[in-house]
Amino acid sequence: MDTDITEKLRRLAFTPMRTQPPNATRPILEQAAKEVEVVDGGKVVHYLWGEGERRILLVHGWAGNAGHLTVLADALARAGCAVVVADLPGHGESEGGESSVIHFAKAVQAAHERFGPFHAVVAHSLGAAATTYAMSRGVTLERAVFVNPISSYTSLWRRSGEVMQVSPEAIGLVRARAEEWLGISFDAIEPALAAREFTGRLLVVHDENDPESPIADSEALVAAWGQAELMRVRDLGHTKVLRDEAVVRRAVGFLTVDGSGDGAVDVPAGDGADSDAAGDGAAGR
């Protein structure tokens, strides 16, 4: 494949579509304090709720934004936590054209240094992969909740080739170009490989029919992680799951009570009519 075409596909793969916060969560987002920090030369917008001693970072996925996580943020703040959510580079109100799992991870590390140390992270989709990378680079967490995580770059690149309608050979060239651009090897930073070194507790929530991320990849991640459990759900989609009452209660309980998810949690009502648009399958981030 021509070098110019390879680079065009690489840029396409790493240029996120900017989405708007769901209408149902905008009032919650407007209640947050906002702070802007410079991360790797670009401005990143952070939203802050609560004043508790237990600090928790929420990390959205590709083509997502802080608005997708506000129901969780509000519930955690009501449970006595200090919560930080960032619009990651190239997303929401933050600066950036191209982005990647490495850009995400740098933002996670920067937030940990500026607003942490964090007791825990809740991460969605590609945000979970970025969190595992940040943890392998020194971000220490007692607990993590991953929701429909991207748990394998091999699967992500395969789906990227399908979405972009190019051959496996062509997507292999795009992947190699991306690795050169980012200065990493995707094989070397596979989440399940990094997970073997982690000592914190993990809860994975995964929709069995999620079209963006195979649940088999999360099963492998849970098996590799020392202390991990998998909560299987159905028919909640890739993004709507973030506003599901049972999921929010389980996540907040896991992070704030004793890990059983049985504590009393005040969950604000979500609007199931909102689009489940944000996803990670369109590129090999």
C-alpha positions in Angstrom: 0.0 0.0 0.0 1.2 3.5 -0.9 3.0 5.3 2.0 0.7 8.4 1.6 -2.4 6.2 1.8 -1.0 4.5 4.9 -0.5 7.9 6.6 -4.0 9.1 5.6 -5.5 6.0 7.1 -3.3 6.4 10.2 -4.6 10.0 10.6 -8.2 8.9 10.1 -7.8 6.2 12.7 -6.4 8.6 15.3 -8.7 11.6 14.7 -11.7 11.3 17.1 -15.2 12.4 16.3 -16.2 15.1 18.9 -19.5 14.3 20.5 -21.8 16.3 22.7 -22.7 15.4 26.3 -26.1 13.5 26.5 -29.0 15.9 27.1 -30.0 14.1 30.3 -26.6 14.6 31.9 -26.0 18.3 31.0 -27.5 19.6 34.2 -25.1 17.5 36.3 -22.2 18.6 34.2 -23.1 22.2 34.7 -22.9 21.8 38.5 -19.2 20.8 38.4 -16.3 23.1 39.0 -14.0 23.4 36.0 -10.2 23.6 35.9 -8.0 23.7 32.9 -4.5 22.2 32.9 -1.9 21.9 30.1 -1.0 18.3 29.3 1.6 17.6 26.7 1.3 21.0 25.3 -2.5 21.1 25.0 -5.3 22.3 27.3 -7.3 19.6 29.1 -10.6 20.6 30.8 -11.4 18.9 34.1 -14.7 18.7 35.9 -14.8 18.4 39.7 -17.5 17.3 42.1 -17.5 16.6 45.9 -15.0 17.3 48.7 -14.5 13.9 50.3 -11.1 12.5 51.2 -11.5 9.6 48.9 -10.5 10.8 45.4 -11.8 9.1 42.3 -10.9 9.7 38.6 -13.4 8.9 35.8 -12.0 8.3 32.3 -14.2 8.3 29.2 -13.7 6.3 26.0 -12.9 7.2 22.4 -15.3 9.7 20.9 -16.7 10.2 24.4 -16.6 13.1 26.8 -17.1 13.9 30.5 -20.8 14.1 30.0 -21.0 10.4 29.5 -19.7 9.8 33.1 -21.7 12.4 35.0 -24.3 10.0 36.4 -21.5 8.0 38.0 -19.7 11.2 39.0 -22.8 12.6 40.8 -23.5 9.2 42.5 -19.9 9.0 43.8 -20.0 12.6 45.0 -23.2 11.9 46.9 -21.5 8.9 48.4 -18.8 11.2 49.9 -16.1 11.1 47.3 -14.1 13.9 45.5 -14.5 13.1 41.8 -12.5 14.3 38.8 -13.6 13.8 35.1 -11.5 15.1 32.2 -12.4 15.8 28.6 -9.4 13.8 27.3 -7.2 15.2 24.5 -9.1 15.7 21.3 -12.4 15.3 23.0 -15.1 17.5 24.5 -13.9 20.9 25.3 -10.2 19.9 25.5 -7.7 20.8 22.8 -6.2 18.4 20.2 -6.9 17.1 16.8 -5.4 13.6 16.8 -5.4 11.5 19.9 -4.6 7.9 21.1 -4.5 5.6 24.0 -1.1 7.1 24.8 -2.5 10.7 24.8 -5.3 9.4 27.1 -2.7 7.8 29.5 -0.7 11.0 29.7 -3.8 12.8 30.7 -4.5 10.2 33.4 -1.0 10.5 34.7 -1.3 14.3 34.7 -4.6 14.3 36.5 -3.1 11.9 39.1 -0.3 14.3 39.7 -2.5 17.4 39.8 -5.6 16.2 41.6 -4.6 12.9 43.2 -3.4 10.7 44.5 -6.5 8.8 43.5 -8.0 5.9 45.5 -9.6 4.5 42.4 -10.5 5.0 38.7 -13.7 4.3 36.8 -12.8 3.9 33.1 -14.9 3.2 30.0 -13.8 1.5 26.9 -10.5 2.8 25.5 -10.2 4.8 28.8 -9.7 1.4 30.5 -6.8 0.5 28.2 -5.3 3.9 28.9 -5.6 3.4 32.6 -3.8 0.1 32.5 -1.0 1.8 30.6 -0.8 4.6 33.1 -0.8 2.1 35.9 2.1 0.3 34.3 3.9 3.7 34.2 3.5 4.3 37.9 -0.1 5.4 38.7 -1.0 3.4 41.8 -4.6 2.6 42.5 -6.4 0.6 45.2 -9.4 -0.2 43.1 -10.6 0.2 39.5 -13.9 -0.3 37.7 -13.7 -0.9 34.0 -16.9 -0.6 32.0 -17.0 -2.3 28.5 -13.2 -2.0 28.5 -11.0 -2.3 25.4 -8.9 -5.2 26.7 -7.0 -6.2 23.6 -5.3 -4.1 20.9 -5.3 -7.2 18.7 -9.1 -7.3 18.7 -9.3 -3.5 18.4 -7.1 -3.4 15.3 -9.0 -6.3 13.7 -12.3 -4.4 14.2 -10.6 -1.2 12.9 -9.8 -2.9 9.7 -13.4 -4.1 9.4 -14.8 -0.6 10.0 -12.3 1.1 7.7 -12.9 -1.7 5.1 -9.3 -2.4 4.4 -7.5 -5.8 4.3 -5.6 -7.3 7.3 -2.4 -6.6 5.5 -3.3 -2.9 5.0 -4.4 -2.5 8.6 -1.1 -4.1 9.6 0.8 -1.3 7.8 -1.4 1.3 9.5 -0.7 -0.3 12.8 3.1 -0.2 12.2 2.9 3.4 11.2 1.0 4.2 14.3 3.5 2.4 16.5 6.3 4.5 14.9 4.3 7.7 15.5 3.6 6.9 19.1 6.9 5.2 19.9 5.4 2.1 21.3 4.6 -1.5 20.5 0.9 -2.4 20.9 1.9 -6.0 21.7 4.2 -4.9 24.5 1.4 -2.8 26.2 -1.4 -5.3 26.0 -3.7 -4.7 29.0 -3.7 -8.4 30.1 0.1 -8.4 30.0 0.4 -5.3 32.2 -2.4 -6.6 34.5 -0.1 -9.4 35.9 1.8 -6.8 37.9 -1.2 -5.0 39.5 -2.1 -5.5 43.2 -5.3 -3.4 43.4 -8.9 -4.8 43.1 -10.7 -4.7 39.8 -14.4 -4.9 38.8 -15.1 -5.3 35.1 -18.7 -4.6 33.9 -19.2 -5.9 30.4 -22.2 -6.2 28.2 -22.2 -9.7 26.6 -23.4 -8.3 23.3 -21.2 -5.2 23.2 -20.3 -4.7 19.5 -17.2 -2.6 20.3 -15.3 -4.9 22.6 -15.6 -8.7 22.9 -16.3 -10.0 26.4 -13.8 -12.7 25.8 -11.1 -10.0 26.0 -12.4 -8.9 29.4 -12.4 -12.5 30.6 -8.7 -12.7 29.7 -8.0 -9.4 31.5 -9.9 -10.6 34.7 -7.9 -13.9 34.6 -4.6 -12.0 34.4 -5.4 -9.5 37.1 -4.6 -10.7 40.6 -7.9 -9.6 42.3 -10.6 -9.1 39.7 -14.2 -10.0 39.1 -16.5 -9.8 36.1 -20.1 -8.5 36.2 -21.9 -9.6 33.0 -24.8 -7.5 31.8 -27.0 -7.6 28.7 -28.7 -5.2 26.4 -27.2 -2.1 27.9 -25.0 -1.2 24.9 -21.6 0.3 24.8 -22.3 3.6 26.5 -25.8 3.5 28.0 -24.4 1.0 30.6 -22.7 4.0 32.2 -26.1 5.3 33.3 -27.7 2.0 34.3 -28.9 2.2 37.9 -27.8 -1.4 38.8 -24.3 -0.8 37.3 -23.9 2.6 39.0 -24.9 1.1 42.4 -22.5 -1.8 42.0 -19.7 0.4 40.9 -20.2 3.0 43.7 -20.6 0.2 46.3 -17.4 -1.5 45.1 -15.5 1.8 45.4 -16.9 3.2 48.6 -18.2 0.5 50.9 -16.7 -2.9 51.3 -16.6 -4.0 47.7 -19.8 -5.9 47.9 -21.9 -3.2 46.2 -24.5 -3.5 48.9 -24.3 0.0 50.4 -27.0 2.6 50.0 -26.3 4.7 46.9 -28.2 7.7 45.6 -28.4 7.3 41.8 -29.8 10.3 39.8 -32.2 9.3 37.1 -30.8 8.9 33.6 -32.5 9.1 30.2 -32.4 5.9 28.3 -33.5 7.7 25.1 -30.1 9.2 24.6 -27.9 7.9 21.7 -25.3 5.2 22.4 -23.0 6.8 19.9 -19.6 6.8 21.4 -17.5 3.8 20.5 -13.9 2.6 20.0 -14.2 0.3 17.0 -13.5 2.8 14.2 -9.8 2.9 14.7 -6.8 1.3 16.3 -6.1 3.7 19.1 
